[in-house]
Amino acid sequence: MALEVENCTNPFLPQLLDQIFEIYRNQAESGSLTKEESGKLFYDLSAFLGEELVFRSLQLLDDYIFTYYYFKNKNNLYVVELSKGSEYFRVLPRINYCKCDFFQCHVLQLPKGILYQDIPSGQVGILEDWSEESRVSFTCQHVLALRLHQFLCPGTKTSEQYLKKEELKNLQKEIFRD
């Protein structure tokens, strides 16, 4: 199912990604996704999003804790925090946005000078270890890791916290605040 991103226009990328997950949804929900099917899922995602992005997202599943912040019941909007020690990233499920450096530079294509005014020119930045083919992307490893976490391992390395309505709104606003 190798998909050529170059042949797709941007409005169709979310639907194509949804189709990849939909192919494996029944097996994942029933807990009967085999290693072979998981391998096919990762292959399809790698063909569509790039091997490096999928690999880094899978590493986050192993290394990070996923905290779900809810208001009252789980049907309401919520925020998910991926954390490891003092490092954390907050994302909204089903929203392709993250405040991480990779998303800002390689998804939104914002120039480094705007975001990283404190980095002297010529100094290697933290994004330099990404391969050249990963320099333009549809999403980041945090957004993809959340989607994979919800799809493959719900409840694993997960905590839940219920917040007051105002606290949850503040968390959501913080995600988009620059």
C-alpha positions in Angstrom: 0.0 0.0 0.0 2.9 2.4 -0.6 1.5 5.8 -1.1 3.4 8.6 -2.9 3.0 11.8 -0.9 4.2 13.8 -3.9 1.2 12.7 -5.9 -1.3 13.8 -3.2 -2.5 17.2 -2.5 -2.5 18.4 1.0 -6.2 18.4 1.6 -6.3 14.6 1.1 -3.5 13.7 3.5 -5.6 13.5 6.6 -8.1 11.2 4.9 -5.4 9.0 3.5 -3.8 8.7 7.0 -7.3 7.8 8.4 -7.6 5.1 5.7 -4.4 3.5 6.7 -5.6 3.3 10.3 -9.0 2.1 9.3 -7.6 -0.9 7.5 -6.3 -2.3 10.8 -9.0 -0.9 13.2 -11.1 -4.0 13.6 -8.1 -6.2 14.5 -6.7 -3.5 16.9 -10.0 -3.0 18.7 -10.5 -6.7 19.2 -6.9 -7.1 20.4 -6.2 -9.6 17.6 -3.7 -7.5 15.6 -0.9 -9.9 14.8 2.8 -9.1 14.5 2.5 -9.4 10.7 -0.4 -7.0 10.6 1.4 -4.6 12.9 4.4 -4.8 10.6 2.2 -4.0 7.6 0.7 -1.0 9.5 4.1 0.3 10.3 5.2 -0.3 6.7 2.2 1.6 5.3 2.7 4.5 7.7 6.4 4.6 6.9 5.6 4.6 3.1 3.2 7.5 3.7 4.9 9.5 6.5 8.5 8.4 6.3 10.3 5.6 8.2 12.2 8.0 10.5 9.0 9.6 11.8 7.3 6.3 12.4 10.4 4.9 14.2 10.7 8.0 16.5 6.9 7.8 17.2 7.3 4.2 18.2 10.2 5.1 20.5 7.9 7.6 22.3 5.4 4.8 23.0 8.2 3.0 24.9 9.8 6.0 26.6 7.0 8.4 27.4 3.9 8.4 29.7 0.6 9.5 28.2 -1.5 11.6 30.6 -5.1 12.2 29.6 -6.7 15.3 31.1 -10.6 15.3 31.0 -13.4 17.4 32.2 -16.1 15.3 34.1 -16.7 12.5 31.6 -14.4 11.1 28.9 -16.7 12.1 26.1 -15.7 15.8 26.4 -12.7 17.3 24.7 -9.5 16.5 26.4 -5.8 17.2 26.3 -3.0 14.5 26.2 0.4 15.1 27.7 3.3 13.0 26.6 6.0 13.2 29.2 9.4 11.8 30.2 11.0 13.3 33.2 10.6 17.1 33.0 10.1 17.1 29.2 6.5 17.1 28.0 4.4 17.8 24.9 0.7 18.5 25.0 -1.5 17.7 22.0 -5.2 17.5 21.2 -6.4 14.2 19.8 -7.5 14.4 16.2 -5.8 17.8 15.8 -2.7 17.8 13.7 -0.7 20.4 15.7 2.1 20.4 18.2 4.4 23.1 19.6 7.5 21.0 19.2 10.3 22.4 17.1 9.9 19.7 14.4 6.3 20.5 13.8 7.0 24.2 13.7 9.9 23.9 11.2 9.1 20.8 9.1 5.3 20.8 9.1 4.4 24.4 9.2 7.7 25.3 7.4 8.4 28.3 9.6 11.9 29.6 9.2 14.2 28.9 12.2 15.0 32.6 12.7 11.4 33.4 13.6 11.2 30.6 16.2 14.7 30.4 17.5 16.1 33.9 17.7 18.4 32.8 20.6 20.3 30.3 18.5 23.4 31.9 16.9 23.6 31.5 13.1 25.7 28.6 12.1 25.1 26.7 15.3 23.7 23.2 14.9 20.1 23.1 16.2 18.3 20.2 17.8 16.6 19.3 14.5 19.9 18.6 12.7 19.8 14.9 13.5 16.7 14.4 11.3 17.5 13.1 7.8 17.1 15.3 4.7 14.0 13.4 3.6 12.2 14.2 6.9 12.6 17.9 6.4 9.1 18.2 5.0 6.4 16.3 6.9 2.7 16.1 7.4 2.9 15.7 11.2 5.4 15.2 14.0 6.3 12.3 16.2 4.2 13.5 19.1 0.9 13.7 17.2 1.6 10.3 15.5 2.7 8.7 18.8 -0.6 9.7 20.4 -2.5 8.3 17.5 -0.5 5.0 17.7 -0.9 4.9 21.5 -4.7 5.2 21.2 -4.8 2.7 18.4 -2.3 0.0 19.6 -2.0 0.3 23.4 -4.8 2.1 25.1 -4.3 2.0 28.9 -0.6 1.2 28.6 1.7 3.8 30.3 -1.4 5.9 30.7 -2.7 8.1 33.5 -5.9 10.1 33.7 -6.7 13.3 35.5 -10.0 15.1 35.8 -9.8 18.8 35.8 -12.2 21.7 36.4 -13.6 23.2 33.2 -11.5 26.3 33.5 -8.3 24.3 34.1 -8.9 22.2 31.0 -9.7 25.3 28.9 -6.4 26.8 30.1 -4.5 23.7 29.1 -6.1 23.7 25.6 -5.3 27.4 25.2 -1.7 26.9 26.2 -1.2 24.5 23.3 -1.8 27.2 20.8 -0.2 30.1 22.7 3.2 31.2 21.4 
